[in-house]
């Protein structure tokens, strides 16, 4: 079994750098008003966290999910966990992100971790990018603004490979995301060809399998 916590030193060092930044920012944004957080949220890392990252990595490697899609790169923390798994099984990550500056930040760190060749970034509106991708995908991480989760799933659903796994972050935290998270879970669970479970890992992960 691939051990996601026993990765090589270069990759581990980059993840630790991300986690140190996340700790600094958490102390800062906990002092923000909701209005200020809304204005500045794109400045923040807001990562899935180590437990969730390790689980994503393990799901990919154990499933042999080589065609990996990330909808919402942000600054690339989760991208590193996906890319390390892709390297382990000979896969590839396609990562969608609206902001070029975020992908540049991520790409520099992927290069330092020796993972750059396992990730292709697509920059632009997530729905437009997803509509243009042919699929099929074996594994998908959905982690962008929560009001987009349902339309992302609607576009994604026909592009899933048999047995594909779809993981959606922020199902439990923050509280402000819960209405959209509930709408997403209702949508997925209404699909007769999807089985789904909510895991209290990190900020809450809905893990769904396409039958």
ABEGO torsion letter per residue (X at the ends): XBBAAABBAAAAAAAAAAAAAAAAAAAAAAABBAAAAAAAAAABAGBAEAAAAAAAAAAAAAAGBABBBBBGAEAGAAAAAAAAAAAAAGBBBBBBBABAAAAAAAAAAAAAAGAAAABBBBBEBAAAAAAABAOBBABBBBBBBAAAAAAAAAAAAAABBBGBBBBBBGAAOBAAAAAAAAAAAAAAAABAABBBBBBBBEAEBBBBBBX
